[in-house]
Amino acid sequence: MGIKIGTMPSSYPLEDWLQLGLIQTTTDPFAAWEKNFQMSAAEADNAWKEIKNSFHILSDLEEKPQFIITPELSLPNQYIGKIKRLAGEMGAVVITGIDYQIDHSTMAIQNQALVIIPQNWPDKKKSNRCSVFKFGKTYPAPTEKKLISESDFSFEPDQTIWLFDAGKYGRLGVCICYDFMDIERYVMYKGKIHHLIVLAFNKDLQSFYHLAESLARIIFCNVVVCNTGFYGGSVAVSPYKEPHKRTIYRHEGNHLFTTQVIKLPVKELDDAQKGSNSDFKSKPPGYNDKEIISSKNKKVEISS
């Protein structure tokens, strides 16, 4: 099963780096979802101010990012149209967690994220139109599951595991928070991606730090966790051989809003995946970059 958004010749050379803009918002979960599963007005306004300010900061940079990510549940639903316009103006692909999606007819709740692709991407020039699609969370976190089970709603899982082909910037896997601990994903992504992007709202920071470094080795790819600033703890890891190069980015401390651009290796990591770059750790047992993607996955090309 496949969906394509734009095309790029397979022989097109990979870039040396993918520049990734990371936005860490500070939504207070106790205030945001105190009464129901829609973000409160005050927290929604604050979340949008932080996201909008971050886009202004990133747009002023001489070298703008090709991708921008935000945490799980970070974007209020009423601002989806506005972030699409910002993505088009910036010329960057945006991967953002959005507030809970509620279907009152079925009493089902989904935890989803948007992928927003400007029409002219990867060119940095302004786009008036963007392609948008969603991916969802498969497994609710224990606290999330408990809260939903105590309501009149049920959690609706998204069983699809996505792989995005970003052309010269490599292939990406994406997941939302608790799905980061799904062992099945490791097998499906192994040998197929350069970057794993995780959108999180998690307070068990040390577990995610350790998991990010482990999976960078097991899947043999860059791993980026964009976590909420309310708890703090975003990290980016690459499977370099030298320890001081391995942690590309790490931000700790609760209640901290931040915007940062990081550079993820693409070409040299691809060389290492093919066995021709000694700057990286040894490939894990059974690693095979020529495995055929399972038919239960969806492959999406987000290049043009």
C-alpha positions, 0 to 999 in steps of 0.5 A: 500500500503506498501514497506518494506526495511529489517525486524525486529521482532515486539517483538524486544525491543525498545532502550532507545534513538535515537541518531540523528545527525543534520547538519545545512548548510548555503546555501544563497538562493539569490546566490544559485537560482538567475538564475534558479532552480539549485544551483549555482556552488559556493553555491553547493561547499560550501554546500558539504564542510559543509556536508562533514565536518559534517560527519567527525566530527560525524564519530570521535565521540565515540558514533555515531548517528543512523540517520543524517539529513540535511535541505531542499534543502541542498544537490546539486544533483551532490553529491548524490553519495558521500553522499551515500558513507558517509552514508555507511561508517558511518553506519547511516540512512541519511535523506537529502533535495536535490536540485530541481528535474527538468523534462524538458520533462514535465516542472515540478519541485519537491522539494524532500528529500532522505532517505539513508539506509546502507545495514548493518544498524542498525549495525554500521559497514561499508556498501558497499551498500545503499538503497535509496528512495525519498519523496517529498513536497506536498505544495510549500511555498508562495515565492517558489510558486510565483517564480515557477509560474513566470517561464516556470515550474510548481510545481509537488506535492508529495501527499504521506504521509510517515511513516518509521518503524525504528524497535528498534528506533521507527517510524518516520514521515517526511515532508519538510518545508511548509508541517509542517503546513498541518493539515491533517498530524497531524491526520494521524500521531497521535498515529502512530509515535515516531518522526516527522522529518521536513527538512526546509528552513524557515525564520519564525523561531518563528512560527516553534518553537511554532508549534514544541512545539504544535505538540509535544503535539498534535501528542504526539511525538518528533518533530525535525526541521532541518532548514537552518543555513542561517536563523537559527533556528533548534529545537527539542522538546519532550512532557515531563511534566517538561518544562526544559526537553521539549526543547531537542535542540534549535539553534538560529542565522543566518548565523551559520553552526553547527553540533550537536548530540541530543538524542530523547527518544524512550522507555519511550515515547512509554510507555507514548503513551501506558499510563504507564509513568508519566514523559510526558504530558497527551495524547491529546483528542482522542489519540489512538495508535492502529489506523490502518494506512490509505491505502493512506499512505505508511509504510516503514520499514528501519530496518534490 
